[in-house]
Every structure is written in C-alpha cells, then in structure tokens.
C-alpha cells in the first residue's frame, strides 16, 4: 500500500528530501512500526532520528499523528487508520518543542 508521510523540515534536511511529503510502499498491515521501518529503509540517513536505533522507541521530541489524533504513545504494532493505510490521509512526523 502507498502511504504518505509528512516530515518536518529538519528531518528533510538530514535526509536530503526536497518535498514535505514522501510516499512509501508499506506492506499490510500498515502499522507505525512498518511505516517507520519503510521510511528508514528508503532514507537510511533518518536511522535514529525518529526512534532509538537499538530499542526502536520513539525519540522524546518526536510526535506522530494520524487522522488528527496523536499516535505517539500508541502500540507501534497497532494498525493505523484505514485512511492513512490507503493514502487518503498522511501520517505526520512532528518535531515537538518544549520550554517556557
């Protein structure tokens, strides 16, 4: 299935990606883990930027959104919404901010 992923500018710079949205072929079931595995396989420079290389845990200042819902703390093997899996909606990778 072709899934659309929107990346923040800082990650696009790391991976030398010009477009804000990339399209990935992700085999079903389309899960967060499968999607991020496909992203890192296609853009190896992104290894370790969204998830820890060893544990595959999400980095603290990275958030994931699908269909206007925060999927950052969801089970990485839970199927993503059908609208994301079929490419109607994009999966968003967002660099979070903190501070006061």
PLY file of the C-alpha trace (Angstrom):
ply
format ascii 1.0
element vertex 100
property float x
property float y
property float z
element edge 99
property int vertex1
property int vertex2
end_header
0.00 0.00 0.00
1.21 3.53 -0.71
1.32 5.63 2.44
2.01 9.37 2.56
4.31 10.68 5.28
4.81 14.37 6.10
8.22 15.12 7.57
9.40 18.24 9.42
11.97 20.45 7.69
14.82 19.41 9.98
14.41 15.72 9.09
14.05 16.53 5.40
17.39 18.37 5.57
19.08 15.41 7.27
17.88 13.03 4.55
18.22 15.45 1.59
14.49 15.26 0.82
13.07 18.24 -1.09
9.34 17.56 -0.75
7.48 17.83 2.56
5.55 14.64 1.79
7.09 11.31 0.81
5.25 8.26 -0.46
6.22 4.84 0.80
5.17 1.33 -0.11
4.23 -0.34 3.17
3.01 -3.94 3.20
-0.18 -4.64 5.13
-0.92 -4.45 7.92
0.13 -0.81 7.92
1.41 -0.12 11.41
3.55 2.62 12.86
6.48 0.17 13.10
6.11 -1.00 9.48
5.80 2.59 8.25
8.88 3.80 10.15
10.85 0.71 9.06
9.99 1.53 5.42
10.91 5.20 5.94
14.32 4.30 7.41
14.95 1.70 4.71
14.30 4.23 1.95
16.13 7.08 3.71
18.93 5.49 5.79
20.12 8.92 6.98
16.94 9.01 9.10
18.03 5.99 11.16
17.99 7.05 14.80
16.22 10.36 14.20
12.63 9.36 14.99
13.38 6.24 17.03
16.30 4.96 19.04
18.40 2.72 16.77
18.66 -0.12 19.28
15.34 -0.13 21.14
13.16 1.35 18.36
11.46 3.54 20.99
10.17 6.92 19.83
12.52 9.83 20.49
11.31 12.21 23.21
10.86 15.25 20.96
9.20 13.46 18.06
5.42 13.06 17.84
3.33 11.01 15.39
-0.16 11.95 14.17
-2.69 10.09 12.05
-6.16 11.42 11.19
-5.74 14.36 13.58
-5.03 12.01 16.51
-1.80 11.69 18.46
-0.32 8.23 17.89
2.96 8.97 19.67
2.29 6.64 22.60
0.21 4.07 20.72
1.32 0.47 20.36
3.73 0.54 17.38
2.16 -2.67 16.06
-1.43 -1.39 16.16
-2.88 -0.93 12.67
-3.02 2.70 11.57
-6.38 4.11 10.43
-7.59 2.92 7.02
-7.43 6.49 5.69
-3.67 6.51 6.33
-3.14 2.96 5.07
-4.78 3.73 1.72
-3.05 7.10 1.31
-6.13 9.33 1.72
-4.65 10.90 4.87
-0.98 11.48 5.61
0.95 10.22 8.61
2.62 13.22 10.25
6.00 13.20 11.94
6.27 16.33 14.06
9.24 17.74 15.95
7.89 18.67 19.39
9.03 21.75 21.29
9.47 22.43 24.96
10.48 25.29 27.13
8.87 28.31 28.57
0 1
1 2
2 3
3 4
4 5
5 6
6 7
7 8
8 9
9 10
10 11
11 12
12 13
13 14
14 15
15 16
16 17
17 18
18 19
19 20
20 21
21 22
22 23
23 24
24 25
25 26
26 27
27 28
28 29
29 30
30 31
31 32
32 33
33 34
34 35
35 36
36 37
37 38
38 39
39 40
40 41
41 42
42 43
43 44
44 45
45 46
46 47
47 48
48 49
49 50
50 51
51 52
52 53
53 54
54 55
55 56
56 57
57 58
58 59
59 60
60 61
61 62
62 63
63 64
64 65
65 66
66 67
67 68
68 69
69 70
70 71
71 72
72 73
73 74
74 75
75 76
76 77
77 78
78 79
79 80
80 81
81 82
82 83
83 84
84 85
85 86
86 87
87 88
88 89
89 90
90 91
91 92
92 93
93 94
94 95
95 96
96 97
97 98
98 99
